[in-house]
Amino acid sequence: MALKASELKVGDTHKERVVENLSRTQIVQYAGASGDYNPLHSDEVYTVQAAGYPSVFAHGMLTMGLTGKMLTNWVGAGNVVKYGVRFTNQVWPGDTLDATATVAEIREEGGKRYADLTISTVNQDGKEVVNGTATAVLGA
């Protein structure tokens, strides 16, 4: 159900746990769904020995998708008209991620009302892994 402009005010937030204890299986499933088979996400030996990372890690777009799930759960999938993020830290197997959207501005443009949102996703240690912005069209 679409959020109504009258229901929101600047500073309102929505927080959601988007994954708990991210598994290697989920990372590999995402590789299959996306077609991104980069060995950094699935081959432990390659990732540790050749690339020098401590372990395989999640695709950035998986983290973006999980964050987007929080967004669409709050404002409705058909109401997100703009969404962009910056990847700030890697997401590892075992991580738990909490995503938050905050209303930064409510505005009118072309006869429609929009909520401009700031987005942040953090891991279980409070380290931000994604930040960004989104815009949602609001009901009357």
VOGU-947390 format. One line per 2 residues: number of its first residue (from 1); their letters; for each residue x, y, z of C-alpha. Coordinates in steps of 0.02 Angstrom, whole numbers. Last residue first. Layout:
NUM) A) X Y Z; ...
***
This chain:
140) AG) -125 596 -93; -12 448 -124
138) LV) 175 467 -121; 308 441 -254
136) AT) 467 373 -178; 643 440 -200
134) AT) 799 349 -146; 969 392 -78
132) GN) 1129 305 -32; 1234 216 96
130) VV) 1297 38 100; 1412 -63 214
128) EK) 1405 46 369; 1492 -32 518
126) GD) 1374 -52 667; 1458 -215 719
124) QN) 1309 -320 662; 1320 -242 489
122) VT) 1251 -75 435; 1138 -18 293
120) SI) 1103 165 263; 976 252 151
118) TL) 927 435 138; 754 468 73
116) DA) 671 596 -40; 482 583 -20
114) YR) 382 636 -171; 215 721 -205
112) KG) 148 734 -381; 82 885 -477
110) GE) 239 903 -581; 348 911 -427
108) ER) 296 919 -245; 416 892 -102
106) IE) 447 793 56; 627 796 113
104) AV) 755 692 208; 640 548 256
102) TA) 752 416 333; 779 238 270
100) TA) 868 109 377; 942 -60 336
98) DL) 1003 -189 462; 1125 -322 404
96) TD) 1185 -479 492; 1353 -543 433
94) GP) 1394 -729 439; 1472 -733 266
92) WV) 1552 -564 235; 1487 -397 173
90) QN) 1620 -277 111; 1623 -94 157
88) TF) 1564 73 83; 1461 22 -67
86) RV) 1375 178 -133; 1190 174 -169
84) GY) 1058 230 -292; 869 220 -298
82) KV) 744 324 -397; 559 301 -434
80) VN) 514 187 -289; 323 184 -285
78) GA) 290 21 -376; 382 -82 -247
76) GV) 288 -11 -99; 348 124 22
74) WN) 406 22 172; 428 -154 103
72) TL) 500 -75 -54; 637 11 45
70) MK) 679 -139 154; 692 -246 -3
68) GT) 805 -114 -80; 931 -145 59
66) LG) 933 -330 16; 954 -285 -168
64) MT) 1097 -165 -132; 1184 -297 -27
62) LM) 1164 -423 -168; 1226 -289 -289
60) GH) 1386 -273 -190; 1415 -458 -212
58) AF) 1447 -545 -47; 1619 -596 15
56) VS) 1738 -743 1; 1863 -749 142
54) PY) 2013 -660 221; 2055 -570 58
52) GA) 2225 -590 -23; 2170 -608 -205
50) AQ) 2269 -764 -250; 2273 -860 -86
48) VT) 2117 -802 5; 1995 -769 -137
46) YV) 2062 -911 -246; 2051 -1038 -105
44) ED) 1880 -978 -48; 1801 -986 -220
42) SH) 1623 -917 -213; 1613 -727 -208
40) LP) 1790 -681 -259; 1771 -814 -396
38) NY) 1667 -693 -502; 1515 -795 -554
36) DG) 1398 -648 -584; 1251 -727 -678
34) SA) 1131 -632 -567; 1024 -778 -507
32) GA) 1169 -899 -501; 1284 -778 -409
30) YQ) 1140 -738 -291; 1123 -923 -250
28) VI) 1311 -928 -217; 1295 -785 -92
26) QT) 1143 -865 -11; 1239 -1029 5
24) RS) 1385 -937 85; 1263 -886 219
22) LN) 1214 -715 282; 1188 -729 470
20) EV) 1031 -623 477; 974 -530 324
18) VR) 867 -377 292; 838 -322 471
16) EK) 723 -172 450; 724 10 499
14) HT) 600 144 444; 631 325 485
12) DG) 532 487 496; 648 639 498
10) VK) 547 744 376; 364 701 395
8) LE) 259 559 329; 76 511 346
6) SA) 7 660 250; 117 616 103
4) KL) 27 449 93; 121 287 90
2) AM) 68 170 -48; 0 0 0
***
